[in-house]
Amino acid sequence: MDHVKALAIKAGMTFPLVYLILGLGFGISIMNVVILTIVLGGVSYIFGDLVILPKFTNMKATMADVGLTFIVIWLVGIVLTGMQVGTMAVAAAITASVIALGEHFFHFYILRKELGATKHLKAQHTH
């Protein structure tokens, strides 16, 4: 249940930002914004929040999220919208930069709730 709540918080942070930047700023449809939010949320939650964050510092995990967000938005965005590679790269760079700030603070929540790999490591050491 903790993961569902964390994903809901992440979606609540990500969707409005992606909509403002990509929807309003670059004219991407609301349906594509929803798809991008879902794909980005799943990929960044698994890799950025549950795998990378517990093993590194918050800053390193945030930087990894910047790269991950850029790649996901850029590649999935091109496939979904057919937008030019360069234009989508600019849109992805802006989106990744803005989302990074939210991710930095979201990581504090993940760490406090011990939702990443460290939770499983602690459980193994106590048995």
C-alpha positions as CSV (number, residue, x, y, z in Angstrom):
1,M,0.0,0.0,0.0
2,D,2.9,2.3,0.7
3,H,4.0,2.0,-3.0
4,V,0.5,2.9,-4.2
5,K,0.6,6.0,-2.1
6,A,4.1,6.9,-3.2
7,L,3.1,6.5,-6.9
8,A,0.0,8.6,-6.3
9,I,2.1,11.4,-4.8
10,K,4.6,11.1,-7.7
11,A,1.8,11.3,-10.3
12,G,0.2,14.2,-8.4
13,M,3.6,16.0,-8.7
14,T,4.5,14.9,-12.2
15,F,1.3,15.2,-14.2
16,P,0.7,19.0,-13.6
17,L,4.3,19.8,-14.5
18,V,4.3,17.6,-17.6
19,Y,1.0,19.1,-18.7
20,L,2.1,22.7,-18.2
21,I,5.4,22.2,-20.0
22,L,4.5,19.7,-22.7
23,G,0.7,20.2,-23.0
24,L,0.5,24.0,-22.8
25,G,4.1,24.8,-23.8
26,F,4.6,22.4,-26.7
27,G,1.0,21.5,-27.7
28,I,1.1,17.8,-26.8
29,S,-2.3,16.3,-26.4
30,I,-3.7,15.6,-22.9
31,M,-3.8,11.8,-23.7
32,N,-0.1,11.8,-24.6
33,V,0.7,13.8,-21.5
34,V,-1.1,11.1,-19.5
35,I,0.8,8.3,-21.2
36,L,4.1,10.1,-20.7
37,T,3.3,10.6,-17.0
38,I,2.4,6.9,-16.5
39,V,5.5,5.7,-18.3
40,L,7.8,8.2,-16.7
41,G,6.3,7.5,-13.2
42,G,6.8,3.8,-13.5
43,V,10.3,3.9,-14.9
44,S,11.6,6.6,-12.6
45,Y,9.9,5.1,-9.5
46,I,11.5,1.7,-10.1
47,F,14.9,2.7,-11.1
48,G,15.4,6.2,-9.6
49,D,13.5,5.8,-6.3
50,L,13.7,2.2,-5.4
51,V,17.1,1.1,-6.9
52,I,19.4,4.2,-7.2
53,L,18.2,6.3,-4.3
54,P,18.9,3.8,-1.5
55,K,22.4,3.1,-2.9
56,F,23.5,6.7,-3.5
57,T,22.9,10.2,-2.1
58,N,19.8,12.1,-2.8
59,M,21.7,14.5,-5.1
60,K,23.1,11.6,-7.2
61,A,19.6,10.0,-7.4
62,T,18.2,13.4,-8.5
63,M,20.8,13.7,-11.2
64,A,20.0,10.2,-12.4
65,D,16.3,11.2,-12.4
66,V,17.2,14.1,-14.7
67,G,18.8,11.8,-17.2
68,L,16.1,9.2,-16.9
69,T,13.3,11.8,-17.3
70,F,15.1,13.4,-20.3
71,I,15.5,10.0,-22.1
72,V,11.9,8.8,-21.4
73,I,10.2,12.1,-22.3
74,W,12.4,12.5,-25.4
75,L,12.1,9.0,-26.8
76,V,8.5,8.2,-25.8
77,G,7.6,11.7,-26.8
78,I,9.0,11.3,-30.3
79,V,7.1,8.0,-30.7
80,L,3.8,9.3,-29.4
81,T,3.8,12.7,-31.1
82,G,6.0,12.5,-34.1
83,M,7.6,15.8,-33.0
84,Q,11.0,16.6,-34.5
85,V,13.9,15.1,-32.6
86,G,15.4,18.5,-31.7
87,T,12.2,20.1,-30.6
88,M,11.3,17.1,-28.4
89,A,14.9,17.2,-26.9
90,V,14.3,20.8,-25.9
91,A,10.9,19.9,-24.4
92,A,12.4,16.9,-22.6
93,A,15.3,19.0,-21.2
94,I,12.9,21.6,-19.8
95,T,10.7,18.9,-18.3
96,A,13.6,17.0,-16.8
97,S,15.0,20.2,-15.2
98,V,11.7,21.2,-13.6
99,I,10.8,17.6,-12.4
100,A,14.2,17.3,-10.8
101,L,13.3,19.8,-8.1
102,G,10.2,17.9,-7.2
103,E,12.1,14.6,-7.3
104,H,14.7,15.9,-4.9
105,F,11.9,16.5,-2.3
106,F,10.0,13.3,-3.2
107,H,13.2,11.3,-2.3
108,F,12.9,12.5,1.3
109,Y,9.5,10.8,1.5
110,I,10.8,7.6,-0.1
111,L,13.8,7.5,2.3
112,R,11.6,8.2,5.3
113,K,9.2,5.4,4.4
114,E,12.1,3.1,3.6
115,L,10.5,2.0,0.3
116,G,13.7,1.3,-1.6
117,A,16.2,-1.5,-1.7
118,T,17.5,-0.6,1.8
119,K,14.2,-1.8,3.3
120,H,14.8,-5.3,2.0
121,L,18.5,-5.2,3.1
122,K,17.5,-4.3,6.6
123,A,15.0,-7.1,6.7
124,Q,17.6,-9.6,5.6
125,H,20.1,-8.5,8.3
126,T,17.6,-8.8,11.1
127,H,16.7,-12.5,10.5
